[in-house]
Amino acid sequence: MVTLLIGKKGSGKTKKLIALANEAVAASAGNVVVIEKGAKLTYDVTHKARLIDTEQYLIEGYDMLFGFISGICAGNYDVTDILVDSTFKICPTGVDGVETFTKKLQELSEASSTNIVLLISAEESELPESINAVCQKV
């Protein structure tokens, strides 16, 4: 399942993502991965989660991020949750491309039995309506 945390900057999305990551670690029998741009969540997310800074791997754009997430799922059968902070900072095209990206992630999520959470800095009205059919919003 793909879940979107949607809201404007300063609306508490990152705090919700941190809480979801820590809850997932407590409930998961496998591994939890948190992907971020920059290393700002180091002290907020439990050390039991795997934190990955996209800047270390030169990840930019939806295609690169999808490939990276696919590689995580392919290389680690026991990843139960992947949470992505600041999706639009990693993918600077913003709303353009998010529809295709979320559809591909939904297919990957189902194939790998992995829950994926994306933090999206936008109002729900700014996103394509078709995303409603693909993603569950928090």
Phi, psi and chi 1 to 4 in degrees:
 res  aa     phi    psi   chi1   chi2   chi3   chi4
   1 MET       -  140.2  172.0  174.4   62.1      -
   2 VAL  -106.5  129.0  175.1      -      -      -
   3 THR  -119.2  136.9  -55.3      -      -      -
   4 LEU  -108.8  131.1  -61.2 -179.3      -      -
   5 LEU   -99.0  106.5  -68.0  176.7      -      -
   6 ILE  -111.2  139.1  -59.8  172.7      -      -
   7 GLY   166.9  161.1      -      -      -      -
   8 LYS   -70.9  165.0  -75.3  -68.9 -172.3 -173.5
   9 LYS   -56.6  134.8 -174.6  175.9 -179.8  178.2
  10 GLY    86.3    9.0      -      -      -      -
  11 SER   -92.8    3.5   61.9      -      -      -
  12 GLY    93.6   15.8      -      -      -      -
  13 LYS   -64.4  -43.3  -63.3  179.0  -54.8  -61.3
  14 THR   -65.6  -39.8  -61.1      -      -      -
  15 LYS   -61.6  -39.9  -73.4 -176.6 -177.9 -178.6
  16 LYS   -65.8  -40.8  177.7   69.2  175.1  171.3
  17 LEU   -62.9  -42.5 -178.4   98.4      -      -
  18 ILE   -61.3  -45.1  -69.0  165.7      -      -
  19 ALA   -62.5  -42.8      -      -      -      -
  20 LEU   -63.5  -40.2  -72.1  172.9      -      -
  21 ALA   -63.2  -47.1      -      -      -      -
  22 ASN   -66.7  -36.7  -69.7  -27.0      -      -
  23 GLU   -66.6  -40.4  -70.4  167.9   11.2      -
  24 ALA   -63.2  -41.2      -      -      -      -
  25 VAL   -61.4  -42.9  166.3      -      -      -
  26 ALA   -65.8  -34.3      -      -      -      -
  27 ALA   -94.2  -17.8      -      -      -      -
  28 SER   -83.5  141.5  176.6      -      -      -
  29 ALA   -92.0   -3.4      -      -      -      -
  30 GLY  -119.4 -144.4      -      -      -      -
  31 ASN  -108.5  148.9  -68.6  -47.9      -      -
  32 VAL  -117.8  133.2  175.2      -      -      -
  33 VAL  -119.3  132.3  176.5      -      -      -
  34 VAL  -117.5  120.8  178.8      -      -      -
  35 ILE  -104.1  130.6  -60.4  171.4      -      -
  36 GLU  -142.2  163.3   61.4  178.6  -31.7      -
  37 LYS  -103.7  111.4 -176.6  173.1  176.9   85.7
  38 GLY    91.4  165.1      -      -      -      -
  39 ALA  -107.2   58.6      -      -      -      -
  40 LYS   -94.0  -12.9   61.0 -175.2 -179.3  -69.4
  41 LEU   -98.7    6.0  -59.3  178.4      -      -
  42 THR   -51.5  -41.4  -56.4      -      -      -
  43 TYR   -96.0   -6.2  -60.6  106.3      -      -
  44 ASP   -96.8  -34.2  -63.5  -43.9      -      -
  45 VAL   -93.3  137.6  174.7      -      -      -
  46 THR   -54.5  147.7  177.6      -      -      -
  47 HIS   -66.3  -12.3   69.1  -79.1      -      -
  48 LYS   -76.8  -16.1  -65.2  178.5 -177.1  176.2
  49 ALA   -88.3  149.5      -      -      -      -
  50 ARG   -89.0  115.2  165.6   79.1  176.1  163.9
  51 LEU   -95.0  130.8  -77.9  170.5      -      -
  52 ILE  -127.0  126.3  -60.3  173.7      -      -
  53 ASP   -95.9  116.9  177.9    2.3      -      -
  54 THR   -63.6  -24.3   57.8      -      -      -
  55 GLU   -65.9  -30.1  -68.9  177.1  -18.6      -
  56 GLN   -68.1  -24.7  -70.5 -177.4  -32.7      -
  57 TYR  -111.4    9.7  -60.6   97.2      -      -
  58 LEU    55.7   40.5  -54.2  175.9      -      -
  59 ILE   -87.3  125.2  -62.5  166.0      -      -
  60 GLU  -150.9  125.7 -174.5  174.3  -54.3      -
  61 GLY   103.2  159.9      -      -      -      -
  62 TYR   -65.1  -41.1  -71.6  113.9      -      -
  63 ASP   -64.4  -44.2  -71.4  -21.6      -      -
  64 MET   -66.0  -41.1  -71.7 -178.2   77.4      -
  65 LEU   -66.0  -40.7 -177.0   57.3      -      -
  66 PHE   -63.1  -44.1  179.1   75.3      -      -
  67 GLY   -61.1  -39.8      -      -      -      -
  68 PHE   -65.4  -46.1 -169.9   73.6      -      -
  69 ILE   -64.9  -39.8  -67.7  171.4      -      -
  70 SER   -60.7  -41.5  -63.4      -      -      -
  71 GLY   -63.8  -38.2      -      -      -      -
  72 ILE   -61.7  -45.3  -69.3  170.5      -      -
  73 CYS   -66.6  -38.7  -67.9      -      -      -
  74 ALA   -70.7  -36.4      -      -      -      -
  75 GLY   -87.5  -13.1      -      -      -      -
  76 ASN  -136.9   95.2  -58.2  -70.9      -      -
  77 TYR   -63.9  -18.1   66.4   91.4      -      -
  78 ASP  -101.4   14.9   57.9  -11.1      -      -
  79 VAL   -78.4  120.7  172.2      -      -      -
  80 THR   -99.4  -29.0   58.9      -      -      -
  81 ASP  -141.3  137.5  -61.0   87.7      -      -
  82 ILE  -128.5  124.3  -62.1  173.6      -      -
  83 LEU  -118.3  131.6  -60.7   95.2      -      -
  84 VAL  -115.8  117.5 -178.9      -      -      -
  85 ASP   -90.8  143.0 -174.9   33.3      -      -
  86 SER    55.9   54.1  -57.3      -      -      -
  87 THR   -54.7  -42.0  -55.8      -      -      -
  88 PHE   -72.9  -18.2  -74.5  173.0      -      -
  89 LYS   -77.5  -34.3  -72.9 -177.0 -178.2  175.9
  90 ILE   -74.9  -36.5  -60.3  167.9      -      -
  91 CYS  -117.2   86.0  -52.9      -      -      -
  92 PRO   -66.0   -8.8   17.7  -24.6      -      -
  93 THR   -73.5  -10.2   56.7      -      -      -
  94 GLY    65.8 -127.0      -      -      -      -
  95 VAL   -63.6  -32.7  174.7      -      -      -
  96 ASP   -65.5  115.5  -63.9  -26.1      -      -
  97 GLY   101.2  -14.1      -      -      -      -
  98 VAL   -67.4  -30.8   73.5      -      -      -
  99 GLU   -64.7  -51.2 -179.4  177.9   12.9      -
 100 THR   -62.8  -42.0  -57.5      -      -      -
 101 PHE   -58.9  -47.6  179.9   63.0      -      -
 102 THR   -68.2  -33.7   53.6      -      -      -
 103 LYS   -65.2  -43.3  -74.4 -179.5 -178.6  177.6
 104 LYS   -65.4  -40.0  -72.4  167.1   54.6  175.2
 105 LEU   -64.4  -36.6  -78.3 -179.4      -      -
 106 GLN   -62.0  -43.6 -177.1   62.8   33.6      -
 107 GLU   -63.2  -43.9  -67.9  174.0   14.2      -
 108 LEU   -62.8  -42.9  176.1   63.8      -      -
 109 SER   -59.3  -44.7  171.9      -      -      -
 110 GLU   -67.6  -42.2  -69.4  169.8    4.8      -
 111 ALA   -67.5  -33.5      -      -      -      -
 112 SER  -104.6    0.2   62.3      -      -      -
 113 SER    53.7   46.7  -59.5      -      -      -
 114 THR  -120.5  132.5  -56.6      -      -      -
 115 ASN   -82.8  132.0  -63.3  -46.2      -      -
 116 ILE  -123.3  129.9  -59.8  172.7      -      -
 117 VAL  -119.3  129.8  176.9      -      -      -
 118 LEU  -116.5  132.1  -61.2  175.8      -      -
 119 LEU   -93.2  119.3 -170.4  144.5      -      -
 120 ILE  -118.3  119.2  -56.4  -73.7      -      -
 121 SER   -89.0   81.8  -67.8      -      -      -
 122 ALA  -164.5  161.8      -      -      -      -
 123 GLU   -80.2  151.1  -66.7  -66.9  -24.7      -
 124 GLU   -57.7  -35.0 -171.2  171.8  -13.1      -
 125 SER   -66.7  -20.1   61.5      -      -      -
 126 GLU   -81.6  -14.0  -62.6  174.6   48.1      -
 127 LEU   -93.9  150.4  -60.4  174.4      -      -
 128 PRO   -59.6  142.0  -19.5   28.9      -      -
 129 GLU   -63.0  -29.5  -74.2 -173.5   31.0      -
 130 SER   -63.9  -21.7   60.7      -      -      -
 131 ILE   -63.5  -29.8  -70.0 -179.8      -      -
 132 ASN   -57.3  -35.0  -65.1  -28.1      -      -
 133 ALA   -76.2  -22.3      -      -      -      -
 134 VAL   -96.0  -36.8  176.3      -      -      -
 135 CYS  -119.2  152.5  -57.5      -      -      -
 136 GLN  -100.2  130.1  174.3 -173.5   -6.4      -
 137 LYS   -99.5  149.7  -63.8  177.7 -179.2   72.2
 138 VAL  -101.1      -  174.1      -      -      -
